[in-house]
Amino acid sequence: MTEQYKSGFVAIVGRPNVGKSTFMNRVIGEKIAIMSDKPQTTRNKIQGVMTDKEAQIIFIDTPGIHKPKHKLGDYMVNVAENTLNEVDAVLFMINAEEGYGRGDQFILDRLQRVEQPVYLIINKIDKVHPDQLLPLIEQYREKLDFEEVIPISALEGNNVQHLVQVLKEKLPEGPQFYPEDQITDHPERFVISEFIREKVLHLTREEIPHSIAVVIEGIEPRENSNAVYIQAAIIVERKSQKGIIIGKQGSMLKEVGKRARKDIEALLGSKVFLELWVKVQKDWRNKQIQLSDFGYRKDEY
């Protein structure tokens, strides 16, 4: 370890679906945040820990900041906004393809109140011509005095190491908060439930993705083997949604389980038996008790 070891917390904010989770997984080098082309995929703060000989950076992937439509939406926005006051730097990520939108102004209004340095991160530069970037940068610079503007492609990895290097230089001297082999502060239960939810997002359409929650009801090692037995419930709001997720003769649920098991086995490093079932909890996204039961707690903002 060098004498001037750097460490700090960095929040990633932006409209839903700008690539925050893709960036997080790219920097950490392993999958810890779920990815989907559906907006508002991330619901909790996902902390990813990047450690090397020079620094430890704890990235916080926040839920996309948006105008909420229900109590779950309120929770997600509160998580994201409160995170901004607890960090050493903020990465405001935008999508180079989409450019400036009303949702960005909603976030910029909140960033005006942030005292920490804010970096403008233009993601998905692999999707646009370089000539398109300069007008975009000028447009955003008029809105806020950014510490620096850094174009990247989280998917391809372009310029991501440069961004990490800039952060290392600017972060304060500090200790290593987490062991060097730890890549997230979330318990395995949380990550496993997110992997299952990701597969449902990938395989379903329209109203289904946002109306599901996943609750891990049991994780136990199998006796006399290195296998792990996991039981999980997929929560939906309506009976019709339950039918869609189960699928014809259980085909959809089977596919969710098959895909999720691969990720969980990679996470745990052991064989996994995954048992899934579907429960209906009417209008759970608007009921505080059920939000708390499913892990969306007000005291964790």
C-alpha positions as CSV (number, residue, x, y, z in Angstrom):
1,M,0.0,0.0,0.0
2,T,1.4,3.4,-0.9
3,E,1.8,6.1,1.8
4,Q,-0.9,8.3,0.4
5,Y,-3.7,5.8,0.2
6,K,-6.9,7.3,-1.1
7,S,-10.5,6.3,-0.3
8,G,-14.0,7.7,-0.6
9,F,-17.6,7.2,-1.6
10,V,-18.9,8.2,-5.1
11,A,-22.6,8.4,-6.0
12,I,-23.8,7.6,-9.5
13,V,-27.0,9.5,-10.4
14,G,-28.9,10.0,-13.6
15,R,-32.2,9.4,-15.3
16,P,-33.4,5.8,-15.4
17,N,-31.6,3.6,-18.0
18,V,-28.5,5.7,-18.7
19,G,-26.2,2.8,-17.9
20,K,-25.4,3.3,-14.2
21,S,-25.5,-0.4,-13.3
22,T,-23.5,-1.3,-16.5
23,F,-20.8,1.2,-15.4
24,M,-20.8,-0.2,-11.8
25,N,-20.3,-3.8,-13.0
26,R,-17.6,-2.7,-15.5
27,V,-15.6,-0.9,-12.7
28,I,-15.9,-3.6,-10.1
29,G,-15.1,-6.3,-12.6
30,E,-18.0,-8.6,-11.4
31,K,-21.7,-8.5,-11.7
32,I,-23.3,-7.0,-8.6
33,A,-25.9,-4.6,-10.0
34,I,-28.7,-6.0,-12.2
35,M,-29.1,-4.7,-15.7
36,S,-32.1,-4.4,-17.9
37,D,-33.3,-2.1,-20.7
38,K,-36.4,-1.3,-18.5
39,P,-36.3,2.0,-16.6
40,Q,-36.1,2.0,-12.8
41,T,-34.4,-1.3,-12.6
42,T,-32.4,-0.4,-9.6
43,R,-34.5,0.2,-6.4
44,N,-32.0,0.2,-3.6
45,K,-28.5,1.7,-3.2
46,I,-26.1,-0.8,-4.6
47,Q,-22.6,-0.4,-3.2
48,G,-19.7,-1.7,-5.2
49,V,-16.2,-1.7,-3.8
50,M,-13.2,-1.2,-6.1
51,T,-9.8,-1.7,-4.4
52,D,-6.3,-1.6,-5.7
53,K,-2.8,-0.6,-4.4
54,E,-3.5,3.1,-4.7
55,A,-7.1,3.5,-3.6
56,Q,-10.5,2.1,-2.5
57,I,-13.5,3.7,-4.2
58,I,-17.0,2.7,-3.0
59,F,-19.4,3.4,-5.8
60,I,-23.1,3.8,-4.9
61,D,-25.4,3.1,-7.8
62,T,-28.6,4.9,-6.9
63,P,-32.1,4.3,-8.2
64,G,-32.8,6.6,-11.2
65,I,-34.2,9.9,-10.1
66,H,-37.6,10.4,-11.6
67,K,-41.0,11.9,-10.6
68,P,-42.6,9.2,-8.4
69,K,-46.0,7.7,-9.1
70,H,-46.4,5.5,-6.0
71,K,-44.8,4.9,-2.6
72,L,-42.1,2.6,-4.0
73,G,-41.3,5.5,-6.4
74,D,-41.1,7.9,-3.4
75,Y,-38.7,5.5,-1.7
76,M,-36.5,5.2,-4.7
77,V,-36.1,8.9,-5.2
78,N,-35.5,9.6,-1.5
79,V,-32.7,6.9,-1.5
80,A,-31.1,8.6,-4.5
81,E,-31.4,12.2,-3.2
82,N,-30.2,11.4,0.4
83,T,-27.2,9.6,-1.0
84,L,-25.9,12.9,-2.5
85,N,-25.2,14.3,0.9
86,E,-23.2,11.4,2.2
87,V,-20.4,11.1,-0.5
88,D,-17.1,12.6,-1.6
89,A,-18.1,13.0,-5.3
90,V,-21.1,12.7,-7.5
91,L,-21.1,11.3,-11.1
92,F,-24.1,12.7,-13.0
93,M,-24.5,10.2,-15.9
94,I,-26.3,11.0,-19.1
95,N,-27.0,9.1,-22.3
96,A,-25.1,10.5,-25.3
97,E,-27.8,9.1,-27.6
98,E,-30.8,10.8,-25.9
99,G,-29.2,14.1,-24.9
100,Y,-30.8,16.7,-22.7
101,G,-34.4,16.0,-21.4
102,R,-36.8,17.2,-18.8
103,G,-35.8,14.4,-16.5
104,D,-32.3,15.8,-16.5
105,Q,-33.5,19.2,-15.3
106,F,-35.3,17.5,-12.5
107,I,-31.9,16.0,-11.4
108,L,-29.9,19.2,-12.1
109,D,-32.2,21.1,-9.8
110,R,-31.3,18.8,-7.0
111,L,-27.6,18.8,-7.8
112,Q,-27.6,22.6,-7.4
113,R,-27.8,22.0,-3.6
114,V,-24.9,19.5,-3.5
115,E,-21.6,20.8,-2.1
116,Q,-19.4,17.9,-3.3
117,P,-17.8,18.0,-6.7
118,V,-20.2,16.9,-9.5
119,Y,-18.7,15.2,-12.6
120,L,-20.7,15.0,-15.9
121,I,-20.3,11.5,-17.3
122,I,-21.5,11.2,-20.9
123,N,-22.2,7.4,-21.4
124,K,-22.8,5.4,-24.5
125,I,-20.3,7.4,-26.6
126,D,-19.9,4.3,-28.8
127,K,-23.4,5.0,-30.1
128,V,-22.8,8.5,-31.4
129,H,-20.5,10.4,-33.7
130,P,-17.8,12.4,-31.8
131,D,-19.0,15.6,-33.4
132,Q,-22.2,15.3,-31.5
133,L,-20.5,15.5,-28.1
134,L,-19.3,19.1,-28.1
135,P,-22.8,20.7,-28.4
136,L,-24.0,18.3,-25.7
137,I,-21.2,19.3,-23.3
138,E,-21.9,23.0,-23.9
139,Q,-25.6,22.5,-23.3
140,Y,-25.0,20.8,-19.9
141,R,-22.2,23.2,-18.8
142,E,-24.7,26.1,-19.1
143,K,-26.8,24.3,-16.5
144,L,-24.2,23.5,-13.8
145,D,-20.5,24.2,-13.0
146,F,-19.2,20.6,-13.3
147,E,-15.8,19.6,-11.9
148,E,-15.0,17.9,-15.1
149,V,-16.8,16.3,-18.1
150,I,-15.8,12.8,-19.0
151,P,-17.2,10.9,-22.0
152,I,-17.3,7.1,-21.6
153,S,-18.7,3.8,-22.9
154,A,-19.5,1.7,-19.8
155,L,-20.5,-1.2,-22.1
156,E,-17.3,-1.2,-24.2
157,G,-15.0,0.1,-21.4
158,N,-13.9,3.2,-23.3
159,N,-12.3,5.9,-21.1
160,V,-13.6,4.1,-17.9
161,Q,-10.1,3.7,-16.5
162,H,-9.4,7.4,-17.1
163,L,-12.5,8.3,-15.1
164,V,-11.3,6.0,-12.3
165,Q,-7.9,7.6,-12.4
166,V,-9.4,11.1,-12.1
167,L,-11.4,10.1,-9.1
168,K,-8.3,8.6,-7.4
169,E,-6.5,11.9,-7.8
170,K,-9.3,13.9,-6.4
171,L,-10.4,11.7,-3.5
172,P,-9.1,12.4,0.0
173,E,-6.5,10.4,1.8
174,G,-8.1,7.7,3.8
175,P,-8.2,4.1,5.0
176,Q,-9.3,0.9,3.3
177,F,-12.9,0.6,4.6
178,Y,-13.5,-2.9,3.3
179,P,-11.3,-6.0,2.9
180,E,-9.6,-6.0,-0.6
181,D,-11.5,-9.0,-1.8
182,Q,-15.0,-7.6,-0.9
183,I,-16.8,-6.2,-3.9
184,T,-20.2,-5.2,-2.3
185,D,-21.6,-4.4,1.1
186,H,-24.8,-6.1,0.4
187,P,-25.6,-9.5,1.9
188,E,-25.8,-12.5,-0.4
189,R,-29.6,-12.7,0.1
190,F,-30.0,-9.3,-1.5
191,V,-27.8,-10.0,-4.5
192,I,-29.6,-13.4,-5.0
193,S,-33.0,-11.7,-4.9
194,E,-31.8,-9.1,-7.4
195,F,-30.5,-11.8,-9.8
196,I,-34.0,-13.5,-9.8
197,R,-35.7,-10.1,-10.3
198,E,-33.4,-9.4,-13.2
199,K,-34.4,-12.5,-15.1
200,V,-38.1,-11.7,-14.7
201,L,-37.4,-8.2,-16.1
202,H,-35.6,-9.8,-19.1
203,L,-38.4,-12.3,-19.8
204,T,-41.6,-10.2,-19.3
205,R,-43.1,-7.0,-20.8
206,E,-45.3,-4.0,-20.1
207,E,-46.6,-3.7,-16.5
208,I,-45.0,-6.8,-15.1
209,P,-41.4,-5.6,-14.5
210,H,-42.3,-2.8,-12.0
211,S,-44.9,-4.7,-10.1
212,I,-42.7,-7.5,-8.9
213,A,-40.6,-8.0,-5.8
214,V,-38.5,-11.0,-4.8
215,V,-38.2,-12.3,-1.3
216,I,-35.7,-15.0,-0.3
217,E,-37.5,-17.3,2.2
218,G,-34.7,-19.7,2.8
219,I,-31.0,-20.4,2.1
220,E,-29.5,-23.6,3.5
221,P,-26.6,-25.8,2.6
222,R,-27.5,-29.4,1.7
223,E,-26.2,-32.0,4.1
224,N,-23.4,-34.2,2.8
225,S,-22.8,-32.1,-0.3
226,N,-21.5,-28.6,-1.2
227,A,-24.9,-27.6,-2.8
228,V,-27.1,-24.8,-1.5
229,Y,-30.9,-25.0,-1.4
230,I,-32.6,-21.6,-2.0
231,Q,-36.3,-20.9,-1.7
232,A,-37.7,-17.6,-3.1
233,A,-41.1,-16.0,-3.7
234,I,-41.8,-13.7,-6.6
235,I,-44.4,-11.2,-5.4
236,V,-46.9,-9.7,-7.9
237,E,-49.9,-7.3,-7.6
238,R,-52.5,-9.2,-9.6
239,K,-53.6,-12.8,-10.4
240,S,-53.2,-12.1,-14.1
241,Q,-49.5,-11.3,-13.5
242,K,-49.1,-14.5,-11.5
243,G,-50.3,-16.5,-14.6
244,I,-47.8,-14.6,-16.9
245,I,-44.8,-15.3,-14.6
246,I,-45.7,-19.0,-14.1
247,G,-46.3,-19.4,-17.9
248,K,-47.8,-22.2,-19.8
249,Q,-47.3,-25.4,-17.8
250,G,-44.8,-23.5,-15.6
251,S,-42.5,-22.7,-18.6
252,M,-41.8,-19.1,-17.7
253,L,-41.0,-19.8,-14.0
254,K,-38.7,-22.6,-15.1
255,E,-36.8,-20.3,-17.5
256,V,-36.4,-17.6,-14.8
257,G,-35.1,-20.3,-12.4
258,K,-32.7,-21.7,-15.0
259,R,-31.2,-18.3,-15.8
260,A,-31.0,-17.1,-12.2
261,R,-29.3,-20.3,-11.0
262,K,-26.3,-19.7,-13.3
263,D,-25.6,-16.2,-11.8
264,I,-26.2,-17.5,-8.2
265,E,-23.9,-20.4,-8.7
266,A,-21.2,-18.0,-10.0
267,L,-21.8,-15.8,-6.9
268,L,-21.7,-18.6,-4.4
269,G,-19.2,-20.8,-6.1
270,S,-21.3,-23.9,-5.5
271,K,-24.2,-25.9,-7.0
272,V,-27.6,-24.4,-6.3
273,F,-31.1,-25.9,-6.1
274,L,-33.5,-23.0,-6.6
275,E,-37.2,-23.3,-5.8
276,L,-39.4,-20.5,-7.0
277,W,-43.1,-19.7,-6.5
278,V,-45.3,-16.7,-7.1
279,K,-47.5,-14.9,-4.6
280,V,-50.1,-12.2,-5.1
281,Q,-49.9,-9.2,-2.8
282,K,-52.4,-6.6,-4.1
283,D,-51.1,-3.1,-4.7
284,W,-47.9,-3.8,-2.6
285,R,-46.0,-0.8,-4.1
286,N,-48.4,1.6,-2.2
287,K,-48.3,-0.2,1.2
288,Q,-45.6,0.8,3.6
289,I,-45.7,-2.4,5.6
290,Q,-45.2,-4.5,2.6
291,L,-42.5,-2.2,1.2
292,S,-40.7,-2.7,4.5
293,D,-41.2,-6.4,4.4
294,F,-39.7,-6.6,0.9
295,G,-36.6,-4.6,1.9
296,Y,-37.6,-1.0,0.9
297,R,-37.3,0.6,4.4
298,K,-37.6,4.3,5.2
299,D,-34.8,4.0,7.8
300,E,-32.4,2.9,5.0
301,Y,-32.7,6.1,2.9
